Amino acid sequence: MLVSTGPIALARPGWGLKEGTIVSLVSSDSGGRPDVLCAQMIAGAAISGVKTLVLLNGLRTDDDVWKAIGDILGGGNPKAAAQEMRHMKLVMYASGTGREHVGKAELVYAPGLNPTELSRLSDETTAPILTLSDLESEVVKRLSSEVIRVGGDAIVLDAEGFEVPVVFDPSGPVYRVAE
Protein backbone atom coordinates (compact mmCIF):
# COMPACT_ATOMS: atom_id res chain seq x y z
CA MET A 1 0.00 0.00 0.00
CA LEU A 2 1.22 3.48 -0.87
CA VAL A 3 0.09 6.27 1.48
CA SER A 4 -0.11 9.53 -0.50
CA THR A 5 -0.89 12.53 1.65
CA GLY A 6 0.20 16.09 2.38
CA PRO A 7 1.71 18.81 0.20
CA ILE A 8 4.38 16.48 -1.22
CA ALA A 9 1.70 14.26 -2.78
CA LEU A 10 0.06 17.34 -4.33
CA ALA A 11 3.32 18.53 -5.87
CA ARG A 12 4.57 15.11 -6.96
CA PRO A 13 1.81 12.86 -8.30
CA GLY A 14 2.46 9.21 -7.51
CA TRP A 15 4.61 9.97 -4.48
CA GLY A 16 3.70 8.32 -1.20
CA LEU A 17 4.93 6.57 1.89
CA LYS A 18 5.81 3.02 0.89
CA GLU A 19 5.19 -0.21 2.79
CA GLY A 20 7.98 -1.43 4.99
CA THR A 21 9.82 1.90 5.14
CA ILE A 22 10.94 4.12 7.97
CA VAL A 23 10.57 7.79 7.07
CA SER A 24 12.31 10.39 9.20
CA LEU A 25 11.18 13.99 9.12
CA VAL A 26 13.94 16.43 10.05
CA SER A 27 14.23 20.19 10.22
CA SER A 28 16.42 21.61 7.48
CA ASP A 29 16.55 25.15 8.85
CA SER A 30 15.38 27.20 11.80
CA GLY A 31 12.05 27.86 10.07
CA GLY A 32 11.30 24.18 9.50
CA ARG A 33 8.41 22.56 11.32
CA PRO A 34 8.66 18.79 10.74
CA ASP A 35 6.08 18.29 13.51
CA VAL A 36 3.47 20.18 11.48
CA LEU A 37 4.22 18.32 8.24
CA CYS A 38 4.10 15.02 10.12
CA ALA A 39 0.74 15.98 11.66
CA GLN A 40 -0.60 16.90 8.21
CA MET A 41 0.49 13.56 6.81
CA ILE A 42 -1.03 11.61 9.70
CA ALA A 43 -4.31 13.54 9.68
CA GLY A 44 -4.57 13.40 5.88
CA ALA A 45 -4.02 9.65 5.86
CA ALA A 46 -6.57 9.04 8.62
CA ILE A 47 -9.15 11.29 6.96
CA SER A 48 -8.74 9.36 3.71
CA GLY A 49 -9.42 6.06 5.49
CA VAL A 50 -5.90 4.77 6.15
CA LYS A 51 -5.70 2.81 9.44
CA THR A 52 -3.35 5.11 11.33
CA LEU A 53 -1.69 4.25 14.62
CA VAL A 54 0.06 6.81 16.82
CA LEU A 55 2.41 5.37 19.45
CA LEU A 56 3.65 8.03 21.85
CA ASN A 57 6.45 7.29 24.31
CA GLY A 58 5.21 9.82 26.83
CA LEU A 59 2.05 11.77 27.43
CA ARG A 60 -0.02 13.15 24.56
CA THR A 61 0.47 16.66 25.94
CA ASP A 62 4.24 16.26 25.49
CA ASP A 63 4.17 15.45 21.76
CA ASP A 64 4.26 18.39 19.33
CA VAL A 65 2.88 16.29 16.45
CA TRP A 66 -0.14 15.21 18.48
CA LYS A 67 -0.76 18.83 19.48
CA ALA A 68 -0.56 19.89 15.81
CA ILE A 69 -3.03 17.14 14.82
CA GLY A 70 -5.46 18.59 17.38
CA ASP A 71 -4.92 22.09 16.00
CA ILE A 72 -5.44 20.92 12.40
CA LEU A 73 -8.59 18.94 13.16
CA GLY A 74 -10.14 21.13 15.82
CA GLY A 75 -8.73 24.59 15.25
CA GLY A 76 -7.19 24.53 18.72
CA ASN A 77 -10.40 23.27 20.35
CA PRO A 78 -9.72 19.86 21.96
CA LYS A 79 -13.44 18.90 21.99
CA ALA A 80 -13.83 19.68 18.29
CA ALA A 81 -10.66 17.71 17.51
CA ALA A 82 -11.92 14.72 19.51
CA GLN A 83 -15.24 14.80 17.64
CA GLU A 84 -13.44 14.80 14.29
CA MET A 85 -11.19 11.93 15.35
CA ARG A 86 -14.20 9.74 16.15
CA HIS A 87 -15.00 9.62 12.43
CA MET A 88 -11.48 8.67 11.35
CA LYS A 89 -9.36 5.54 11.43
CA LEU A 90 -6.92 7.15 13.86
CA VAL A 91 -5.93 5.52 17.15
CA MET A 92 -3.45 6.97 19.63
CA TYR A 93 -1.69 5.22 22.51
CA ALA A 94 0.50 7.03 25.02
CA SER A 95 3.16 6.08 27.55
CA GLY A 96 4.60 3.27 25.47
CA THR A 97 1.37 1.27 25.09
CA GLY A 98 -0.41 -0.01 21.97
CA ARG A 99 2.40 -1.92 20.25
CA GLU A 100 0.23 -5.02 20.05
CA HIS A 101 -1.88 -3.23 17.41
CA VAL A 102 0.98 -2.32 15.06
CA GLY A 103 0.37 -5.33 12.77
CA LYS A 104 -3.11 -4.02 11.87
CA ALA A 105 -2.00 -0.48 11.02
CA GLU A 106 -1.45 0.93 7.53
CA LEU A 107 0.56 3.91 8.82
CA VAL A 108 2.42 4.22 12.13
CA TYR A 109 3.79 7.32 13.82
CA ALA A 110 6.37 6.37 16.46
CA PRO A 111 8.56 9.20 17.78
CA GLY A 112 11.42 9.01 20.21
CA LEU A 113 12.40 5.39 19.69
CA ASN A 114 16.03 4.34 19.66
CA PRO A 115 17.29 2.40 16.62
CA THR A 116 16.83 -1.01 18.29
CA GLU A 117 13.22 -0.28 19.29
CA LEU A 118 12.41 1.17 15.87
CA SER A 119 13.95 -1.82 14.12
CA ARG A 120 11.85 -4.19 16.26
CA LEU A 121 8.74 -2.18 15.48
CA SER A 122 9.43 -2.31 11.74
CA ASP A 123 9.74 -6.11 11.98
CA GLU A 124 6.17 -6.23 13.36
CA THR A 125 4.45 -4.34 10.52
CA THR A 126 4.54 -3.73 6.80
CA ALA A 127 3.11 -0.24 7.30
CA PRO A 128 5.28 2.80 6.68
CA ILE A 129 6.60 4.25 9.94
CA LEU A 130 6.92 8.00 10.42
CA THR A 131 9.29 9.40 13.01
CA LEU A 132 10.81 12.76 13.87
CA SER A 133 14.58 12.77 14.14
CA ASP A 134 17.64 14.92 14.31
CA LEU A 135 19.58 14.90 11.05
CA GLU A 136 22.62 13.37 12.77
CA SER A 137 20.71 10.69 14.70
CA GLU A 138 21.38 6.97 14.37
CA VAL A 139 17.78 6.47 13.21
CA VAL A 140 18.39 8.70 10.20
CA LYS A 141 21.82 7.29 9.45
CA ARG A 142 21.02 3.58 9.81
CA LEU A 143 17.31 2.91 9.46
CA SER A 144 15.51 5.55 7.42
CA SER A 145 14.56 4.61 3.88
CA GLU A 146 13.52 8.20 3.28
CA VAL A 147 14.54 11.44 4.95
CA ILE A 148 12.25 14.41 4.45
CA ARG A 149 13.88 17.75 5.23
CA VAL A 150 11.33 20.35 6.28
CA GLY A 151 12.23 24.00 5.94
CA GLY A 152 10.30 27.23 6.17
CA ASP A 153 9.88 27.54 2.41
CA ALA A 154 10.69 24.09 1.00
CA ILE A 155 10.39 20.39 1.69
CA VAL A 156 13.13 18.17 0.25
CA LEU A 157 12.99 14.41 -0.36
CA ASP A 158 16.57 13.27 0.15
CA ALA A 159 16.20 9.93 -1.66
CA GLU A 160 14.92 11.61 -4.83
CA GLY A 161 16.55 15.00 -4.50
CA PHE A 162 13.10 16.48 -5.18
CA GLU A 163 12.23 19.85 -3.66
CA VAL A 164 8.70 21.10 -3.04
CA PRO A 165 8.38 24.87 -2.58
CA VAL A 166 5.91 25.45 0.25
CA VAL A 167 4.30 28.19 2.28
CA PHE A 168 3.84 27.69 6.00
CA ASP A 169 0.57 28.95 7.48
CA PRO A 170 0.96 29.08 11.28
CA SER A 171 -2.76 29.69 11.80
CA GLY A 172 -3.50 26.21 10.34
CA PRO A 173 -0.88 25.11 11.23
CA VAL A 174 -0.24 23.66 7.76
CA TYR A 175 2.14 23.61 4.86
CA ARG A 176 0.74 24.43 1.42
CA VAL A 177 2.38 24.02 -1.96
CA ALA A 178 3.69 27.43 -3.07
CA GLU A 179 2.16 28.79 -6.25
C-alpha positions in Angstrom: 0.0 0.0 0.0 1.2 3.5 -0.9 0.1 6.3 1.5 -0.1 9.5 -0.5 -0.9 12.5 1.6 0.2 16.1 2.4 1.7 18.8 0.2 4.4 16.5 -1.2 1.7 14.3 -2.8 0.1 17.3 -4.3 3.3 18.5 -5.9 4.6 15.1 -7.0 1.8 12.9 -8.3 2.5 9.2 -7.5 4.6 10.0 -4.5 3.7 8.3 -1.2 4.9 6.6 1.9 5.8 3.0 0.9 5.2 -0.2 2.8 8.0 -1.4 5.0 9.8 1.9 5.1 10.9 4.1 8.0 10.6 7.8 7.1 12.3 10.4 9.2 11.2 14.0 9.1 13.9 16.4 10.1 14.2 20.2 10.2 16.4 21.6 7.5 16.5 25.1 8.9 15.4 27.2 11.8 12.1 27.9 10.1 11.3 24.2 9.5 8.4 22.6 11.3 8.7 18.8 10.7 6.1 18.3 13.5 3.5 20.2 11.5 4.2 18.3 8.2 4.1 15.0 10.1 0.7 16.0 11.7 -0.6 16.9 8.2 0.5 13.6 6.8 -1.0 11.6 9.7 -4.3 13.5 9.7 -4.6 13.4 5.9 -4.0 9.6 5.9 -6.6 9.0 8.6 -9.1 11.3 7.0 -8.7 9.4 3.7 -9.4 6.1 5.5 -5.9 4.8 6.1 -5.7 2.8 9.4 -3.4 5.1 11.3 -1.7 4.3 14.6 0.1 6.8 16.8 2.4 5.4 19.4 3.7 8.0 21.8 6.4 7.3 24.3 5.2 9.8 26.8 2.0 11.8 27.4 0.0 13.2 24.6 0.5 16.7 25.9 4.2 16.3 25.5 4.2 15.5 21.8 4.3 18.4 19.3 2.9 16.3 16.5 -0.1 15.2 18.5 -0.8 18.8 19.5 -0.6 19.9 15.8 -3.0 17.1 14.8 -5.5 18.6 17.4 -4.9 22.1 16.0 -5.4 20.9 12.4 -8.6 18.9 13.2 -10.1 21.1 15.8 -8.7 24.6 15.2 -7.2 24.5 18.7 -10.4 23.3 20.4 -9.7 19.9 22.0 -13.4 18.9 22.0 -13.8 19.7 18.3 -10.7 17.7 17.5 -11.9 14.7 19.5 -15.2 14.8 17.6 -13.4 14.8 14.3 -11.2 11.9 15.4 -14.2 9.7 16.2 -15.0 9.6 12.4 -11.5 8.7 11.3 -9.4 5.5 11.4 -6.9 7.2 13.9 -5.9 5.5 17.1 -3.4 7.0 19.6 -1.7 5.2 22.5 0.5 7.0 25.0 3.2 6.1 27.6 4.6 3.3 25.5 1.4 1.3 25.1 -0.4 0.0 22.0 2.4 -1.9 20.2 0.2 -5.0 20.0 -1.9 -3.2 17.4 1.0 -2.3 15.1 0.4 -5.3 12.8 -3.1 -4.0 11.9 -2.0 -0.5 11.0 -1.5 0.9 7.5 0.6 3.9 8.8 2.4 4.2 12.1 3.8 7.3 13.8 6.4 6.4 16.5 8.6 9.2 17.8 11.4 9.0 20.2 12.4 5.4 19.7 16.0 4.3 19.7 17.3 2.4 16.6 16.8 -1.0 18.3 13.2 -0.3 19.3 12.4 1.2 15.9 13.9 -1.8 14.1 11.8 -4.2 16.3 8.7 -2.2 15.5 9.4 -2.3 11.7 9.7 -6.1 12.0 6.2 -6.2 13.4 4.4 -4.3 10.5 4.5 -3.7 6.8 3.1 -0.2 7.3 5.3 2.8 6.7 6.6 4.2 9.9 6.9 8.0 10.4 9.3 9.4 13.0 10.8 12.8 13.9 14.6 12.8 14.1 17.6 14.9 14.3 19.6 14.9 11.0 22.6 13.4 12.8 20.7 10.7 14.7 21.4 7.0 14.4 17.8 6.5 13.2 18.4 8.7 10.2 21.8 7.3 9.4 21.0 3.6 9.8 17.3 2.9 9.5 15.5 5.6 7.4 14.6 4.6 3.9 13.5 8.2 3.3 14.5 11.4 5.0 12.3 14.4 4.5 13.9 17.8 5.2 11.3 20.4 6.3 12.2 24.0 5.9 10.3 27.2 6.2 9.9 27.5 2.4 10.7 24.1 1.0 10.4 20.4 1.7 13.1 18.2 0.3 13.0 14.4 -0.4 16.6 13.3 0.2 16.2 9.9 -1.7 14.9 11.6 -4.8 16.5 15.0 -4.5 13.1 16.5 -5.2 12.2 19.9 -3.7 8.7 21.1 -3.0 8.4 24.9 -2.6 5.9 25.5 0.2 4.3 28.2 2.3 3.8 27.7 6.0 0.6 28.9 7.5 1.0 29.1 11.3 -2.8 29.7 11.8 -3.5 26.2 10.3 -0.9 25.1 11.2 -0.2 23.7 7.8 2.1 23.6 4.9 0.7 24.4 1.4 2.4 24.0 -2.0 3.7 27.4 -3.1 2.2 28.8 -6.3 
